[in-house]
Amino acid sequence: MNVAIIEDEPLAAEKLKRYLGKYDSSITVLTVLNSLETAISWIKDNNGNVDLYFMDVQLIDGLSFQIFSSVSINKPVIFTTAFDEYAIDAFKVNSIDYLLKPITFTDLSRSLEKLKTLEQQFSNAKAITPIINELSKKTFKDRFLIRIGNHLRSILTNDISAFYAEGRDVCLVTLEGKEYPVEYTIDTLKELLDPKDFFRVNRSYLVSLPAIVDVVVYSNRRLKLSLKNSFNREIIVSRERVADFKQWFEGN
């Protein structure tokens, strides 16, 4: 398989090349391109030789989505980025996956296995519908990058009990009761999180299902939640959301 990497961070590109070789030593990286200008020029002459593209979303001279406006790419693309707000745009083009940095070997392997599965399905004309469903399936955020002083840490979504907003600030709360600021609004988080696992109980709070230890009928037909940590804030399900919360809490 021939791969082209469009990435403006040399260390990230080298890491990706190393992971590709580890996954399959027969994979050939044809080129590493670090800008829209060089990528567009190279693709015009070499697209036919490429089996798969890896594209960083944010390049030194713009977003890689602009490439698709300048050249025709009929090959699968795996996007990589440190930010997740571009996921919807990624799936508007022929993307098969969207990997958040820092990319792990496991992340890469899953994407390449997904590509293999889609290629096998595509070889069978009867499998067109499953392929379309797979490509259009919405993916949800599985971890968040937080900063502690000069250090960065990745927190798994499964380890988060709630998100809350105070003014313009939004924080996540872990199952251990630790709080960290995140650079997302509550509205954005609602779209990024799996609705089976998180529910927006009011304008300021999103809570995780596994974190709920008690639900109490509260005044004015509202509900009061208790979470499994030292998070002492009062969490009230607003009256207009009570019916939806009960349905979500009960499950299918």
N, C-alpha and C positions, 0 to 999 in steps of 0.2 A: 504494500500500500504506500502510495506517495502522498506526503503531507506537506502543506505550506503553512508556516506560522507567521501571523501578523501580530507583532508584539513589540512595544517600544521600551520595555524594561529588559535589558540584557540578562539579568539574573533569572527573571521569570521565564524567559525564552530557553535558557540553558537547562533550567529545571524541567521544563516541559519536554525538551529533547531527551533528557535523561530518563524520564518516566516512560516516554514512548519506546525507547530502546529496551527498557526493562520489561515492558508489557509484551513486546514482540520485536525481536532483533531484526526481522525482515523489513520493518517499517523504515522508509527513507524520507528524511526531511529535506525537501528540495531547496528550500530557502527560508530565511527569516527576514521579514520586512517590518520596518519600524515607523511607517507613516502612510497616510492616505495616498500621497503622491507616488511613492515608490510601489505601493501595493497595486494601485490602479494600472500603472505602467507595466508591471510584471505580469499581472493577471491577463491583460489583453493578449499577451504573446504566449502564455504558458498554461492557461486554464485547462486545456485539454489533457495535460499531463498530471493533473492533481486529482486525487481521490477523496481528499478530506482537507478542509481548512480549519485551523484554530485561529480565532480572531479576538484580540483584546478589544473591548468596546471603546475605551478611551485612549486614543493615540495622541501623539504630540501635536498633530495639526487638525484634530477633530474626531468625531465619532465614526467608528468603522461602518456604521449603517450607510454612510454616504457612498461607500464603495459600490453598493448595489445600484445606485443611481447613475453610475458612470460606466459600469461593465456588467455583462450578463454572467451570472454565476449559477451553474446548474449542478453544482456539487454540494454535498452536505457540509454544514458549518457547525462547529462547536464554539460558542462564545465564552470568553473568560473575562472576569472583571472583579474589582474589589467592591463594587456597588451593585445592588440588586434592583434599582429602580428602572433598569432598562429591559427587564425580562419580557414584558409585553411586546416591546419593539422587536426584540430578538426573534420572537416566534411569528412575527409578520413576514420575515424572510425565511429562507430554507434552512433554519436552524434545527438541529436535532437535540441539542442540549445547551445548558447555560450553567457554567461552573463558576462558583464564587471563590475568589482568592482568600487566603492561601490555598491553592489546589493541592489535594493529597493524591497519592498514587491510587488509593481506593476510588476517589472521585473520578479520576481519569479512566480507570478500568471499567467502571460502571457505564460511562459514556460510550466507550468503544464496544462493550458488549451490547449496549443498546443499538449501536450502529449495525453490528452483525445481525442482530435479530430483525431489524427493519429491512436489511438487504435480503435476508432469507425470505421474509414475508413478501417483499416486493417482487421476488422471482415467481411468485404464484399469483396470477391475476385475480384469484378469488379472495386474496387477502388485502385488497385495496382499502376496504372499509376499516379493518383493524389498524392499518398503517395511519390513515387519516386521524382516527381516534387517538392513537398514540402521540402523534405530532401535536395535536391540539390540546392534549391533556395539560391542565394547569398544574404547575409545580409550586410548592410552598417552601418558604424559608426554613432551613433546618438548623441554622446557627447564626449568632450575632457577634460582631466584632465590637469589643468594648475596650476602653483605654483606662489604665490605672497608672497615673503619673506618666512616666515615659515608657510604660510597658503596654503591649497589646495582648489581649486575651480573647479567645473564641469561646462563646457560651452556647451550648446546644439548646435548641428550642425546647427539647424534652426536659431540660433542667430549669425551665422558667415557670414560675407560678402566676405571674401577673405583669402587666404594664400599666402605668398610670401617668397622667399628665397633671402638672401644676403650672398654670400659665403657659409659657412657651416651652417649658422643660418637660421631657418625657423620660421616665426611668423604667428599667426592667427590674423585677424582683425574682431572685432565684428561689428554688425550693428550700435552700438553706437560710433564706431570709436576707441575703445580701442584695444591696441596691446599686445599680450602675446606670448612668445616663446613656441614652441612645439618641442618635440623630435622625429620628423618624417622628412623624406625627401619629396620633392615635388612628386617624383615618387611613393613613398609609399602612400601618401595621395590620389593620383589619383585613386589608387586601392581601398582605404577604403571608398571613398565618392561616393554617388549615382550620376551616370553620368547624370541623368535627372536634377539634381540640381546644379552641379558644372562642370565647363569647364576649361580646362587648355589652357589659351590663348597664352602662350609662355613658355619658359623654366623656368621662375621664378614665374609665377603667376597662381593660381587657383581662379576663381571667382564664386560667387553664383548668380544664376539667379534672385532671389528676390531683390538682392542688386543693380542691374544695373538700373540706372535711365536715362542714355543717351548713345547712340552709334553714333559716328561721323566718317564719311569717312575721312581717314587721308592720308598722303602722301604715294606714292609708293604702292597704292592699299591696304593699311592696315586700321585698325579700331582703334579708340580711345574710351575707356570706361570711364564713370563717375559712381561712386558708391554713394549710399545714406548715406554718413557719412563724417566726416572731413578727410578722408584718401586722402592726397594730392599728392600721388605718381602718376606718369603718367603710365597708364596701356594700353599697345598697343597689339592688336591681331596681331601676326606675320602673314606675308603674306601667308605662307603655311597652316595656320590654319583658314583663313578667311572663306572659303567655308564651312568647318565643323561647324564653329561658327554660321554662318547664319542659317544653318539647325537646329542646337541645339536651337538657340534663337527663331526660328519660332515655333518649337515644331511639334507635330504630326498633 
